[in-house]
Amino acid sequence: MSISTELLNSTFEDFKGPLVNGWQMNSPLRAMLIKKGKVSSEGGKYVERPLMTKAPARATGIFNGDEVLDRTRYKGLKRIRVDFHRVVVSINIPIKEMKQNTGKLAALSLVQAYPKTVLDGIGMDREKYLFTGKSFGMVADSAALYGYSTLNGQFTAGNGTGVENGMLDFATPAAQTETVENYAKSVADGHFNQYGDIGVVATDGQEVWRKVYRACAQYSGKPNGGPDIIVFDDDSYGKYQGLKADLVRTMKVEDNVNKSNMLQDVFGLAGVYPSLLIDLANDFTGVALDGVGYFLNTDFIEIIQLEKPNVTSFKEVDADQDCVTAKYCEHEAMIITKMTAQGCTSGGAV
């Protein structure tokens, strides 16, 4: 007996949860942001959050006792804004293939060959885009994702309000002036990210990394409020591992420098991860060619999902094509509510 649409869907439902969740395993940063960040499903055309650029009042020094208080209401409330973006993928299985396969095991084979490949592929595309502003190209090309936010401050091709430019600039705070999240970056307004450039890791790598980490932590306004997720390109991560190995206490020898409790970590309790999706030569220019590090505080990052990543059931819907079709859909936005608590570094790979 050939595979029916009912058998295909029933088999898909058995694996739909693991499959839909499984694609995030190929994109650990997005998975961690969703898990540790603030995720909501509020509606609307865009996400908007307040940005306080100055206090609404001024103090008066009382020296004689008859001074007049300043009752002026100073306007310092601004707003940052990011548009939602929607991506849809049509997953088609030719009816010919369904007819030529039999049994539930054959249905499972089709489910693995079509939906799971799409799910894994879109996960890698979204992860790379978040890091670089470019897609991995498995399912979505870069232009299809231009409505989403990217961390790469060198990116300038976004299509939508608030996402035109990448979020974290590889430049000193004073040099950060472009519009990000629909508001111009400015030190005076407290809308900028922390940044440090490393000359040679062996000479000043630890110093620069720690300085950026401390700056992010202080701007968090919380005790022990430093970045909780740090992501490096693979070469920079290798240099970071080397620093950890050099910091092993001599009172005990342990070979595993990643899990040893005898190591003094450069970044306290933050989770530090490498990513092969960050391709320095192809994705970056200037100082970032020598290494990329992202320092993220998820207390101030929100992912708002109008529609969580979802795959519909298979149906025969196209009169012009002999196939059954399911759709992968996602509809969301990401916003950084406190840019000063985030940071990036360059030069860590040398």
N, C-alpha and C positions, 0 to 999 in steps of 0.2 A: 504493500500500500504506500502511495506517495505521501509526502508530508503535506498536511493541510494547514491553512492559516491558523486554525484553532490549536493544532499540535505545536506549531511554531511559537505561538504566543504563550501557550501554557508552559512550554519549555523555557521560554525567555523570562517569564514571570518568576520561575524557580531561581533564576540566576540574576534577575534584574537588580536586586539590592546590592549584592556583591559586585556586580559589573559597574553599576553607576558609581558606587563608592570606590571601586577599585581603581578607576582612572586617576584619582587623586594621589595614589601611591607613586605615580610617575611625576607628580608635581608637588613635592613636599612643602614648598613655601606656601602655596595657596591653601593647601590642606591645614597647615599650621595657623595661617591667618584666620581661616574660617573657624578653626577650633579654639584659638586663643583670643581672637579679636572679637569685635562686637558685630554680630551678624543679626540683621533684622529683615523683615519683609514688608516694610512700610511702602505705601504706594506713592504715586506722584510722577511728574515729568522729569524731575531731577532731584538730587540730594543737595540740601543746603544746610550749612552749619554756621553758627556765629563765630566771629574772630574779633576778640577785644584787642584793639591796637593801643589804647591808652585808658587810664582811669577816668571816670566821669566827673571827678571833683578835684579841687586843689586846696591844699592846707593853707592856713593863715597863722603866722607866728604871733603870739600874744606877748608883747613886751610892756605896754603901758596899761592895757586893760580896756582901751576904747577903740581897738582896731575893728574895722568892718570886715565881716566874713565874706569870702568869695562864694557867691551863690550861683555862679555860672555853671551851667550843665555842659560839660565838655563831651562832644560826640566822638566816641572812639569805637563804637560798635560797627564792624563791617561784616560782610558775609562771604564765605567761600562756597563754591557751587560746582557740582560735577553732574553731567548728564548720564542717564542710564543708556546702556547699549545692549542690543539683542543680537544673538547669533543663532542661526538655525541650520541644521545639517539634515539633508534627506538621505536616509539609509535604504537602499533598494536591494532586494533579493529577487533575481529573475525566477519566474515561475518554472522555467525550464529546469533550473537547478533543484527546485523543490520537487518536481516530478521525478527527477532522476535519483533522488535520495529517498531512503525509506527508514521508518522507525524513529524512535525518540533520540537515539544516539546520533543519527544523521541530522536531526533538528538541532541538537546541541552543537554539532560541527558547524552548521550554518550560523548559529548565534555567536559562536566564537570567532568565526571568520569575518562576519560583517559588523554587528553592533560593538563587540568588544574592541575591535581594531579602531573603530571610530572614536570610542570613548577614550582609549589609551592615547590615540593620536591627538585629539583635541586637548587632552590634559597636558601633553608635552608642548603643544603650540601655545597654550595660555601661560604656562610657566615661563617659557623662553621670552614671550612677549612682556611679561611682568618684569623680567630682569633687564631686557635689552630694547624693547620697542620693535622687535622683529619676531616673526613666527618661526617655529621649527619647520613648518611646511608640510606636516603630515596630513592634516585635514583642512585647516584654514590658512590662507595666505596672509601676509602681514596686513594688507589693506582691509581685509575683513574684520580685523581686530582693532582698527584705528580708533574706535569709539571707547576703548578701555583705557584705564590709566596704566602707565609704565613707570618704573622707578628710575630708569635711565634719563638723567637730566640733559643728555645730548640729543634726545629725541625731539623733533619739532614738526611732526607730520600728523598729529592727532586730528580726528574729525569729530568735533563735538565740543560743547562748552565745558571748560575745565580740564580737558584732556589734550589740548593742543600741544603742550610741552610736557616733557618728562618731569617727574617730581623732585628728584634729588640731584642737585647740581655738583659737578666736580669743579667747584670754584669757591673762593672765600666768600663768607656771608656778604661782605660789602659789594662784591661783584655780581651777586645774584639779583637780577632786576626783571627777568621775564615773567610773564603772567602764568601762574600755576594755580589751578583750581579757581579760575576766574578772578584772581586777585594778584596784582603785581607783587613780586617778592621784594621785601624791604627789611633791613635791620631795624629801622625805626618803628615799623609796625609789627615786628616780631613774627614775620612770615618768611622764614629762611631755614635752610638745613645746615647742620654741622658738616665740616669738611676738613680733611687733612691729606697732604701729599707726602709719600714716602720716597726718599732718595734711594737708599739701599736698606733693605730689611735688616741686615745684620748690624747696621749702624744706628738707624733711627726708627725701624719698623715698630718695635714694641712701644716706643715713646709716642709715635703718632697714633697708633691704634688706641692706646690707652687714653690719650688726650681727647680724641673724638668720642670715645665711650664716656669719659667723665663729663664732657660738655652735654651730651645727650641726657645723661643721668641728672645733671643739675637742672636742666630745663624741664625735666619731667615733673619737678615740684614735689616729688615723693621720696621718702627715705628708701634707699636701695632701688631706685626707680630707673635703672639703666636699661638699655636695649635688651630684649629677651630673645631676639632672633638676629643672628649675624650670618650673612652668606658671602662667601668668597668665590672667585673663579678658582679653578682647580690648582693652578700654579701658586696663587697667593695662599690657598689653604695649605699647600705643602710647606711653604715658608713658615706659616703659623704653627704647623706640627713640629717643625724644626725648633722653633722657639720654645715650645712646650717641653721638648726633649732636653733642651739645655737647662730648663728650670727644675729638673728632677733633683730632689734632695739626695745627698750622697749617703744618708744613713740607711737607705734601702734601695735595692735595684729592682726595677720592674720593666719588663720589655714592652708592655702595651701602654704607649703614651696617651692613648685616647681614653682609657678607662681607669688609669691609675689614680688612686686617691692620694698619692704622694706628690702630685703636680700642683704647682701654683699657676692657675689658669690666668691668662692675660685679661680675660673678660668676665671674671666673677662667675655668676651662675647662668650666663646667657648660653643658649644653644648655638653652636657654631657649625656651619654646614658648607660643604663644597658643592659646586654645580658645574657639570660639564656643558650645560646649556649656555653658559656665559663664555662666548667665543671672543676673546680680546681682539684678535686681528680683524675679524669680520663685523663685529658689532659695535666697536668703539673707536674713537679717535683721540688725538692729543695725549694728555697725561694718563687717561684711562687705559691706553694701550699697554701700560706697564703694570696693570693690576686693578681689580675692582673689588671693593668691599661695601656691603650694605649693612647699616646698623639700624635695626627697626625696633621700635617700642610699640607693641600691639595694643597697649592701653589707649593709644590715640590713632588707631586705624580701624575703620569700619568697612565692612562689606555688606551692602544692602542688596538683597536678591528679590526682585519682583517675581522671578521664576527660578527656582533652584534647578541645577542641571538635571534634565529629565529626558527619558526616551519613551515615546508613545508606543502603543501596540501596533502591530503590522496590519495593514489593510490594503486591499486592491483598489486603488483610487485613481490611477492614471489610465485613461482610455487609449492613450497613444503609446503606452509602453507596457509590455507583458511582464509585470513584476508586482510584488507587494512592497509597501513602503511604510517605514516608521520614521519619525522625526526626532532628532536630538535638538533640544531647545535650552537656552540659558538667557537670562535677562537680569543684568545687575550693574552695579557701580561700586567703585572703591574710593574712599575719601580719607585723607590724612587730616585729622582735626587739630593736630599740634605739630607743625612742621619742625619746630625747633628741638623737639625730642627725638628727631630722626637724623641720621648722618650717613656719610659715605666717605670712602677713602680711595685713593689711587696710588699706584706704584708698588703694591704689595707683592708683585710677582718677580721683582728684581732684587 
